[in-house]
């Protein structure tokens, strides 16, 4: 049986892994923005990247339980209702995230007057 300390450690490790995955998803766009738009003399879009970071974090946190269960059980029947809800919400958030990236891609690539 797991103790509370072991459970808390597992949750913390899962959250840290989710943060690292989220940072990996957003970092290339931050670099593109910084490299391609530094000569435009405009403010860095902290709000956009905060939104993208939190959004990708929620995606990872929603998908992780179902994916862990699938990896352990190797059957869709092992997924409970909560897993399916997390998968559906995660897919919806991936769709929204992809639309934001597609909308902002010209800005990331340095196109003038992209907004």
C-alpha positions in Angstrom: 0.0 0.0 0.0 1.2 3.5 -0.8 1.8 6.0 1.9 0.8 9.6 1.6 4.4 10.6 1.1 4.8 8.2 -1.8 1.6 9.4 -3.4 2.6 13.1 -3.0 6.0 12.3 -4.5 4.3 10.6 -7.5 2.0 13.5 -8.1 4.9 15.9 -7.8 7.0 13.9 -10.3 4.0 13.7 -12.7 3.5 17.5 -12.4 7.2 18.2 -13.0 7.2 15.9 -16.1 4.1 17.7 -17.4 5.8 21.1 -16.9 8.9 19.9 -18.8 6.7 18.6 -21.7 4.8 21.8 -21.8 8.0 23.9 -21.8 9.3 21.7 -24.7 6.2 22.4 -26.7 6.4 26.2 -26.2 10.1 26.8 -26.3 10.6 26.6 -30.1 8.0 29.3 -30.6 9.6 31.6 -28.0 12.9 31.2 -29.7 11.4 31.9 -33.1 9.6 35.0 -31.7 12.8 36.3 -30.1 15.0 35.7 -33.1 12.7 36.8 -35.9 11.0 39.8 -34.3 13.7 41.5 -32.2 14.3 44.2 -34.8 10.6 45.2 -34.8 11.0 47.2 -31.6 7.8 45.8 -30.1 7.0 44.3 -26.7 7.5 40.6 -26.2 4.1 38.8 -26.2 4.2 37.4 -22.6 0.4 37.0 -22.5 0.5 34.8 -25.6 3.3 32.6 -24.3 1.7 32.3 -20.9 -1.5 31.2 -22.5 0.4 28.7 -24.7 2.3 27.4 -21.7 -0.7 26.9 -19.5 -2.7 25.5 -22.4 -0.1 22.9 -23.2 0.3 22.1 -19.5 -3.4 21.4 -19.3 -3.3 19.2 -22.4 -0.5 17.1 -20.9 -2.3 16.9 -17.5 -5.5 15.8 -19.2 -4.0 13.2 -21.4 -1.5 11.6 -19.0 -3.9 9.5 -16.8 -5.6 7.8 -19.8 -2.3 7.2 -21.6 -0.7 5.7 -18.5 -3.7 3.4 -18.1 -3.6 2.4 -21.8 0.1 1.7 -21.5 -0.5 -0.5 -18.4 -3.6 -2.3 -19.5 -3.2 -2.3 -23.3 -6.9 -2.2 -23.9 -9.5 0.6 -24.5 -11.8 -1.2 -22.2 -9.6 -0.4 -19.3 -10.4 3.3 -19.6 -13.0 4.6 -17.3 -15.4 7.5 -17.9 -13.0 10.0 -16.3 -10.2 8.9 -18.7 -12.5 9.4 -21.7 -13.5 12.8 -20.5 -9.8 13.7 -20.1 -9.1 12.4 -23.6 -11.9 14.4 -25.2 -11.0 17.6 -23.4 -7.4 17.1 -24.3 -8.2 16.6 -28.0 -10.3 19.8 -27.9 -7.5 21.7 -26.3 -5.0 20.3 -28.9 -7.3 21.7 -31.6 -7.4 25.1 -30.0 -3.7 25.1 -29.4 -3.0 24.2 -33.0 -5.3 27.0 -34.2 -3.4 29.5 -32.0 -0.1 28.3 -33.4 -1.3 28.4 -37.0 -2.7 31.9 -36.4 0.5 33.2 -34.9 3.0 31.4 -37.1 3.6 34.4 -39.4 4.5 36.4 -36.4 6.8 33.7 -35.1 8.5 33.7 -38.5 9.0 37.4 -38.6 6.4 38.6 -41.1 5.8 42.3 -40.6 2.3 43.5 -39.7 1.2 39.9 -38.9 -1.5 40.7 -36.4 
